Amino acid sequence: MRFTNKVLLVTGGTQGIGLEVALASAQEGACVTVCGRGVDKGQRALEEAAKRGLHLDFVECNVQDANSVSQLVAGIVAKYGKIDLAFNNAGITAEHAKLGESSIDNWRKVIDINLIGTYLCMKHEISNMVQNGGGVIVNTSSAAGVMAIAGQAAYVASKAGIIGLTQSAAIDYANASKGPQIRINAVAPGPILGGMNDDKNLNENPARTEKKLSSTAMHRFGTGQEVAQTVLWLLSAESSYITGAVIPVDGGYAAGKF
Ligand SMILES: NC(=O)c1ccc[n+]([C@@H]2O[C@H](COP(=O)([O-])OP(=O)(O)OC[C@H]3O[C@@H](n4cnc5c(N)ncnc54)[C@H](OP(=O)(O)O)[C@@H]3O)[C@@H](O)[C@H]2O)c1
């Protein structure tokens, strides 16, 4: 029970990696709020939690929208009095296109949700954590944030940007002698089952699926639970001397060529 009396926000927590983190941390005592745009997805997440005897709160929120994020954080603080922990995970994939053929609308949307959305969430979480005497944040980057993927310039740029954001903010809030300490790290998942790697996506293009598999040294997809284990460790006091780090959870994807 590493998170008894801890208040956690999980953005993009209604399915996939985010939901795994929400369920695992609720299991360990956290008061967890998940957010997403889709109310139906939110309802399904609450039902999944209830089946396991767990409670989650759901708030409809689009992380692109500064007001929506501000209201999300204010609502959690009104209910629980604070935010101790945050997992900023909401994200989307980009269209597959070489840069010259990519659309500016898709570029703006991917940067808006993945990068600016993470910034907006951090801004509001950090303001509250500073008032409360500290906290811990984990952001979701990607193996695509540390190594380029062909035809994915917008996604790669958004996820590399999250690493810069994570490290810059980590430095700003690391020194406990100069103010409340907030540890801020990122995970960089490789290909994970579910979400962008659900059965439909994997089955409709077997060649692409095999390419993804053979890009990991372990030659398998990871699971949301495997990412969640790392995220929970980063959120917990067990990682108390770690800040500004980017932890790969990628089966060896970014370790090198093989
Ligand atoms: N799966 C992988 O292989 C993989 C690998 C590396 C990194 N990642 C990253 O890991 C994160 C989660 O991936 P996943 O595969 O678990 O994704 P997923 O199953 O598609 O879930 C994405 C979550 O984000 C929410 N979301 C999307 N846009 C949002 C917005 N504008 N505002 C608020 N919530 C939003 C979704 O809910 P709504 O759609 O209802 O808003 C959903 O809850 C993403 O940041 C992704 O880039 C995934």
The ligand as an SDF file (V2000), in Angstrom:
LIG
                    3D

 48 52  0  0  0  0  0  0  0  0999 V2000
    0.5160    2.0640  -26.7160 N   0  0  0  0  0  0  0  0  0  0  0  0
    1.7710    2.2470  -27.0840 C   0  0  0  0  0  0  0  0  0  0  0  0
    2.3590    1.3960  -27.7590 O   0  0  0  0  0  0  0  0  0  0  0  0
    2.5090    3.4870  -26.6600 C   0  0  0  0  0  0  0  0  0  0  0  0
    3.8900    3.5530  -26.8590 C   0  0  0  0  0  0  0  0  0  0  0  0
    4.5710    4.7050  -26.4730 C   0  0  0  0  0  0  0  0  0  0  0  0
    3.8940    5.7540  -25.8850 C   0  0  0  0  0  0  0  0  0  0  0  0
    2.5420    5.6640  -25.7350 N   0  0  0  0  0  0  0  0  0  0  0  0
    1.8790    6.8030  -25.1230 C   0  0  0  0  0  0  0  0  0  0  0  0
    1.1860    6.3510  -23.9830 O   0  0  0  0  0  0  0  0  0  0  0  0
    0.0090    7.1410  -23.7740 C   0  0  0  0  0  0  0  0  0  0  0  0
   -1.1870    6.2260  -23.6480 C   0  0  0  0  0  0  0  0  0  0  0  0
   -1.2200    5.3960  -24.7790 O   0  0  0  0  0  0  0  0  0  0  0  0
   -2.3090    4.2310  -24.9210 P   0  0  0  0  0  0  0  0  0  0  0  0
   -1.8360    3.3360  -25.9990 O   0  0  0  0  0  0  0  0  0  0  0  0
   -2.6580    3.7070  -23.5940 O   0  0  0  0  0  0  0  0  0  0  0  0
   -3.4980    5.1110  -25.5340 O   0  0  0  0  0  0  0  0  0  0  0  0
   -5.0610    4.8910  -25.6280 P   0  0  0  0  0  0  0  0  0  0  0  0
   -5.4740    3.5220  -25.2280 O   0  0  0  0  0  0  0  0  0  0  0  0
   -5.4430    5.4080  -26.9820 O   0  0  0  0  0  0  0  0  0  0  0  0
   -5.6040    5.9060  -24.4990 O   0  0  0  0  0  0  0  0  0  0  0  0
   -5.4000    7.2710  -24.6250 C   0  0  0  0  0  0  0  0  0  0  0  0
   -6.0800    7.9570  -23.4640 C   0  0  0  0  0  0  0  0  0  0  0  0
   -5.8610    9.3680  -23.6030 O   0  0  0  0  0  0  0  0  0  0  0  0
   -7.1340   10.0400  -23.6200 C   0  0  0  0  0  0  0  0  0  0  0  0
   -7.0080   11.2510  -24.4200 N   0  0  0  0  0  0  0  0  0  0  0  0
   -6.6430   11.3590  -25.7200 C   0  0  0  0  0  0  0  0  0  0  0  0
   -6.6730   12.6390  -26.0960 N   0  0  0  0  0  0  0  0  0  0  0  0
   -7.0510   13.3650  -25.0120 C   0  0  0  0  0  0  0  0  0  0  0  0
   -7.2920   14.7450  -24.7700 C   0  0  0  0  0  0  0  0  0  0  0  0
   -7.1530   15.6620  -25.7450 N   0  0  0  0  0  0  0  0  0  0  0  0
   -7.6540   15.1230  -23.5270 N   0  0  0  0  0  0  0  0  0  0  0  0
   -7.8210   14.2140  -22.5410 C   0  0  0  0  0  0  0  0  0  0  0  0
   -7.6280   12.8950  -22.7050 N   0  0  0  0  0  0  0  0  0  0  0  0
   -7.2630   12.4830  -23.9410 C   0  0  0  0  0  0  0  0  0  0  0  0
   -8.0950    8.9950  -24.1840 C   0  0  0  0  0  0  0  0  0  0  0  0
   -9.4530    9.2490  -23.8720 O   0  0  0  0  0  0  0  0  0  0  0  0
  -10.3900   10.0880  -24.9020 P   0  0  0  0  0  0  0  0  0  0  0  0
  -10.0660    9.6330  -26.2880 O   0  0  0  0  0  0  0  0  0  0  0  0
  -11.7880    9.7450  -24.4790 O   0  0  0  0  0  0  0  0  0  0  0  0
  -10.0570   11.5210  -24.6870 O   0  0  0  0  0  0  0  0  0  0  0  0
   -7.5970    7.7500  -23.4580 C   0  0  0  0  0  0  0  0  0  0  0  0
   -8.0500    7.7430  -22.1270 O   0  0  0  0  0  0  0  0  0  0  0  0
   -0.0480    8.1130  -24.9350 C   0  0  0  0  0  0  0  0  0  0  0  0
    0.5240    9.3450  -24.5460 O   0  0  0  0  0  0  0  0  0  0  0  0
    0.8230    7.4520  -25.9940 C   0  0  0  0  0  0  0  0  0  0  0  0
    1.3770    8.3900  -26.8830 O   0  0  0  0  0  0  0  0  0  0  0  0
    1.8330    4.5640  -26.0920 C   0  0  0  0  0  0  0  0  0  0  0  0
  1  2  1  0
  2  3  2  0
  2  4  1  0
  4  5  1  0
  4 48  2  0
  5  6  2  0
  6  7  1  0
  7  8  2  0
  8  9  1  0
  8 48  1  0
  9 10  1  0
  9 46  1  0
 10 11  1  0
 11 12  1  0
 11 44  1  0
 12 13  1  0
 13 14  1  0
 14 15  2  0
 14 16  1  0
 14 17  1  0
 17 18  1  0
 18 19  2  0
 18 20  1  0
 18 21  1  0
 21 22  1  0
 22 23  1  0
 23 24  1  0
 23 42  1  0
 24 25  1  0
 25 26  1  0
 25 36  1  0
 26 27  1  0
 26 35  1  0
 27 28  2  0
 28 29  1  0
 29 30  1  0
 29 35  2  0
 30 31  1  0
 30 32  2  0
 32 33  1  0
 33 34  2  0
 34 35  1  0
 36 37  1  0
 36 42  1  0
 37 38  1  0
 38 39  2  0
 38 40  1  0
 38 41  1  0
 42 43  1  0
 44 45  1  0
 44 46  1  0
 46 47  1  0
M  CHG  2   8   1  16  -1
M  END
$$$$
